[in-house]
Amino acid sequence: MNSGRSKWLASGVAGVCLLGVVATGAVAAHVAGVTEAQAQAAAARLQCQGPAGAVDTDTAQLAQQVSTLVSGSGDVQVPGLPAPKEQLPNAKIIVATGIQLGISARGQVVALATALQESALRNLDHGDRDSVGLFQQRPSMGWGTREQLMDPVYASKKFYNALQSVNGWESMPVTAAAQKVQKSGLPDAYAKYEQLATALQNAIAPTLGATITSPTGTVTNPYGLRCGTQPDGSQYGTIEAGKLPDGYQIPATAKPAAQAAIQWALQQLGTPYQWGGSCTDPHGDDPSGRCDCSSLMQRAYGVAGIQITRTTYTQIHDGRAAPANATSLQPGDLVFTEGSASRPEHVAMAIGDGLLVHAPRPGRVVEVAKVATHGDILVVRRIA
């Protein structure tokens, strides 16, 4: 990116001229994509009050605080943003550069979480050894010259280019994707900033034109959400057994452990069901290593660092109780059906957008199903 274009983009995010740019051409196609639709759905849920809201209180409060700070409509203190006049312009440049490059909302969250950890969103002229800038990139490691790396637009572009070169980054936990790029001595450090990074992306992107609008120019809710309702999966049409429906992405608003559990469970799609299987080698030739419904849940959360019990009869006591209805499901929730509430016969994991992942029964494979057609919900347990 030449210096003239860098200066144009940097000045654009400080004012309003970027709005017309990001709303046209290829960028408009990107911001009208599935990930932005999911961000809009999450934003709609944040406006809902009462127990039917799909986002926990801490997440909703943080999102509201960041939104107020970004819009300039109030003077609030947000943990992690002690110097918003210095930090927010840098956050906007990171998001705007991502939009310009066609990077998904999740990729923007990875970049923001990385910059929060590396520099606290400050364009530092110093760091460990020769590290400088928002992402603490090192000239000696080939990232660019010191002058280039002190340009937030250039630094952001270099980060995104490196992220896109990581195979499978979009399905990784945020902290894992960041670590693949940064190769930090503290590989898990980025996780603690995921919630704040998500709130920043959700608040900043709409100010840069990254919203879905109707022909009249009003913001629309892509799934027709009203308070107390959520998608039921019907928007995806027919879902082929063992396949991930087109357009689905793990919600960026999900908690890190839930994201990791969902990611691992989805990696087992298409593997055969095995009653009593340990789920330790779902893709292997030995049936005993394949998954049944409850071992899929146990193994997915085990990989995410949370230990739960083995059977549906005991898993109904793991985690904490959540409302047993479709409108209150959060990504990562264990959803019990069939049998009775005291002895449920089946368990699935909510993955957001009205979808579940589960191992159904003998003769079937691990698959994604719709909440709308999954049967009566008996119990819901919130693990993450």
BELGI-V814959 format. One record per residue. N is the residue number from 0. PSI is psi in radians with two decimals (* if undefined). OMEGA is omega in whole degrees, -180 to 180 (none if undefined). BURIAL is 1 if it has 24 or more other ideal C-beta (glycine too) atoms within 12 Angstrom, else 0. Layout:
BEGIN
N;PSI;OMEGA;BURIAL
N;PSI;OMEGA;BURIAL
END
This chain:
BEGIN
0;2.22;-178;1
1;2.89;-174;0
2;-0.58;179;0
3;-0.73;179;0
4;-0.65;178;0
5;-0.78;-179;1
6;-0.62;178;0
7;-0.78;-178;0
8;-0.74;-180;1
9;-0.73;180;1
10;-0.52;-179;0
11;-0.72;-178;1
12;-0.32;178;1
13;-0.36;-179;0
14;-2.52;-176;0
15;-0.03;-174;0
16;-0.45;-179;0
17;-0.40;-178;1
18;-0.78;-179;1
19;-0.50;-178;0
20;-0.85;-176;1
21;-0.17;179;1
22;0.15;-178;1
23;2.88;172;0
24;-2.52;-175;0
25;-0.60;-180;0
26;-0.68;178;1
27;-0.68;178;1
28;-0.68;179;0
29;-0.85;-175;1
30;-0.27;176;1
31;0.22;-176;1
32;-3.06;-173;1
33;-0.72;-176;1
34;-0.63;177;1
35;-0.58;176;1
36;-0.72;179;1
37;-0.65;177;1
38;-0.71;178;1
39;-0.70;179;1
40;-0.71;178;1
41;-0.72;179;1
42;-0.69;179;1
43;-0.69;-179;1
44;-0.59;-180;1
45;-0.41;-179;1
46;-0.25;-178;1
47;2.52;-179;1
48;2.79;174;0
49;-3.13;-173;0
50;-0.26;-179;0
51;-0.17;180;0
52;2.48;-173;1
53;-0.11;-177;1
54;2.36;-177;1
55;2.85;-172;1
56;-0.76;-178;0
57;-0.76;180;0
58;-0.77;-180;1
59;-0.72;-180;1
60;-0.76;179;0
61;-0.78;180;1
62;-0.72;180;1
63;-0.73;180;1
64;-0.79;-179;1
65;-0.73;179;1
66;-0.73;178;1
67;-0.72;-179;0
68;-0.79;-178;1
69;-0.69;-178;1
70;-0.28;-178;0
71;0.32;-176;0
72;0.02;179;0
73;2.83;179;0
74;1.74;-178;0
75;2.70;176;0
76;2.12;-179;0
77;2.12;177;1
78;2.29;-179;0
79;-0.20;178;1
80;1.11;-177;1
81;-0.34;-179;0
82;1.18;-172;0
83;-0.54;-180;1
84;-0.50;177;0
85;-0.67;-172;0
86;-0.73;-175;1
87;-0.73;176;1
88;-0.63;178;1
89;-0.69;177;1
90;-0.70;180;1
91;-0.67;178;1
92;-0.71;179;1
93;-0.81;-180;1
94;-0.79;-179;1
95;-0.72;178;1
96;-0.70;177;1
97;-0.77;179;1
98;-0.77;180;1
99;-0.62;-178;1
100;-0.05;-179;1
101;0.42;180;1
102;2.40;-179;1
103;2.87;177;1
104;-0.67;180;1
105;-0.69;178;1
106;-0.65;177;1
107;-0.65;177;1
108;-0.74;177;1
109;-0.79;-179;1
110;-0.76;180;1
111;-0.76;179;1
112;-0.67;179;1
113;-0.82;-180;1
114;-0.60;176;1
115;-0.73;180;1
116;-0.77;-172;1
117;-0.68;-173;1
118;0.07;-173;1
119;0.57;-180;1
120;0.57;176;1
121;2.44;-177;1
122;1.39;-172;1
123;2.45;177;1
124;0.28;-180;0
125;2.99;178;0
126;-2.86;179;0
127;2.19;-176;0
128;-2.06;-177;0
129;0.35;-179;0
130;2.42;177;1
131;2.90;170;1
132;-3.02;-176;1
133;-0.67;-175;1
134;0.11;-180;1
135;0.86;178;1
136;2.64;-172;1
137;2.17;175;1
138;-0.65;-177;0
139;-0.24;180;0
140;0.20;173;0
141;0.21;-178;0
142;-0.40;-177;1
143;-3.13;177;1
144;2.87;178;0
145;-0.77;180;0
146;-0.75;179;0
147;-0.76;-176;1
148;-0.29;174;1
149;-0.09;173;1
150;1.95;-176;1
151;-0.59;179;1
152;-0.83;178;1
153;-0.82;-178;1
154;-0.71;179;1
155;-0.76;179;1
156;-0.75;179;1
157;-0.69;178;1
158;-0.85;-179;1
159;-0.70;178;1
160;-0.75;179;1
161;-0.69;179;1
162;-0.76;-179;1
163;-0.37;179;1
164;-0.14;180;0
165;2.06;-179;0
166;2.13;176;0
167;0.29;-175;0
168;-0.56;-175;1
169;-0.39;179;1
170;0.06;179;1
171;2.68;167;1
172;2.62;-177;1
173;-0.80;-177;1
174;-0.59;179;1
175;-0.72;179;1
176;-0.75;179;1
177;-0.74;-179;1
178;-0.59;178;1
179;-0.58;179;1
180;-0.83;-170;1
181;-0.53;-177;1
182;0.90;-175;0
183;2.73;172;1
184;-0.16;177;0
185;1.33;-169;0
186;-0.40;-178;0
187;0.06;-172;0
188;-0.43;-175;0
189;-0.37;-175;1
190;-0.64;-174;1
191;-0.22;-180;0
192;0.05;-176;1
193;-0.73;-178;1
194;-0.80;179;1
195;-0.72;179;1
196;-0.70;179;1
197;-0.76;179;1
198;-0.69;178;1
199;-0.80;-179;1
200;-0.76;-179;1
201;-0.53;-180;1
202;-0.63;-175;1
203;-0.73;-173;1
204;-0.78;179;1
205;-0.49;179;1
206;-0.25;180;1
207;0.26;178;1
208;-0.01;-177;1
209;1.10;177;1
210;2.90;176;1
211;2.12;-177;1
212;2.65;176;0
213;2.99;179;0
214;-0.40;180;0
215;-0.10;177;0
216;0.03;179;0
217;2.57;180;0
218;2.32;180;0
219;2.78;175;0
220;1.94;-171;1
221;-0.40;180;1
222;0.19;178;1
223;0.57;-177;0
224;2.44;168;1
225;2.84;179;0
226;2.31;-179;0
227;0.06;178;0
228;2.78;176;1
229;2.92;173;1
230;2.59;178;1
231;0.18;179;1
232;-0.22;-175;1
233;-0.37;-179;0
234;-0.23;-178;1
235;-0.09;180;1
236;-2.63;-180;0
237;2.28;180;0
238;2.09;-179;1
239;2.40;-179;0
240;2.28;177;0
241;0.07;-178;1
242;2.64;175;0
243;2.22;-178;1
244;2.49;179;1
245;2.35;176;0
246;-0.24;-179;0
247;2.43;169;1
248;2.58;177;1
249;2.22;-177;1
250;2.27;178;1
251;-0.34;-179;1
252;-0.16;179;1
253;2.65;179;1
254;2.63;-175;1
255;-0.76;-180;1
256;-0.68;177;1
257;-0.72;177;1
258;-0.77;-179;1
259;-0.72;179;1
260;-0.76;178;1
261;-0.79;-179;1
262;-0.82;-178;1
263;-0.75;179;1
264;-0.72;-179;1
265;-0.44;177;1
266;-0.23;-180;1
267;0.07;-180;1
268;2.37;178;1
269;-0.13;179;0
270;2.54;-174;1
271;2.52;173;1
272;2.50;173;1
273;1.94;179;1
274;2.27;-179;1
275;0.01;-179;0
276;2.60;-176;1
277;-0.31;-178;0
278;0.41;179;1
279;-0.30;178;0
280;1.15;-173;0
281;-0.52;-178;1
282;0.02;-177;0
283;3.06;-178;0
284;-0.37;-179;0
285;2.03;-178;0
286;-0.50;-177;0
287;-0.33;178;0
288;-0.01;-180;0
289;-3.14;-169;1
290;2.50;159;1
291;-3.06;-170;1
292;-0.76;-175;1
293;-0.56;178;1
294;-0.51;175;1
295;-0.73;179;1
296;-0.79;-178;1
297;-0.80;-177;1
298;-0.70;-179;1
299;-0.80;180;1
300;-0.48;175;1
301;-0.75;177;1
302;-0.55;179;1
303;-0.02;177;1
304;0.22;179;0
305;2.17;-179;1
306;2.19;173;0
307;2.95;-175;1
308;-3.13;-166;0
309;-0.60;-171;1
310;2.84;177;1
311;-0.59;-177;1
312;-0.51;-180;0
313;-0.48;180;0
314;-0.35;177;1
315;-0.10;177;1
316;-0.09;180;0
317;2.72;178;1
318;-2.46;179;1
319;2.73;-178;0
320;2.53;175;0
321;2.76;-179;1
322;2.32;-177;1
323;1.12;176;1
324;2.73;-174;0
325;-0.51;-175;1
326;-0.29;-176;1
327;0.04;-176;1
328;2.42;173;1
329;2.63;178;1
330;2.29;-179;1
331;-0.23;179;1
332;2.50;171;1
333;2.22;-174;1
334;2.02;-175;1
335;2.33;180;1
336;2.97;178;1
337;2.58;-178;0
338;-2.33;-180;0
339;2.94;-179;0
340;-0.52;-180;0
341;-0.43;178;0
342;1.24;-180;0
343;2.59;-176;1
344;-0.17;-176;1
345;2.60;177;1
346;2.49;176;1
347;2.94;178;1
348;2.22;174;1
349;2.36;-179;1
350;0.16;179;1
351;2.82;179;1
352;0.49;178;1
353;0.41;-178;1
354;2.76;177;1
355;2.69;169;1
356;2.38;-178;1
357;2.89;171;1
358;1.84;-165;1
359;-1.08;-174;1
360;2.97;179;0
361;2.43;-179;0
362;-0.13;179;0
363;3.06;179;1
364;2.86;174;1
365;2.28;-171;1
366;2.94;173;1
367;2.37;180;1
368;2.86;178;1
369;2.45;176;1
370;-0.65;-175;1
371;-0.49;-176;1
372;0.28;-173;0
373;-0.12;-180;1
374;3.09;-177;0
375;2.32;178;0
376;2.17;-178;1
377;-0.75;-176;1
378;2.53;171;1
379;2.29;177;1
380;2.29;-179;1
381;1.95;-174;1
382;-0.74;-177;1
383;*;none;1
END
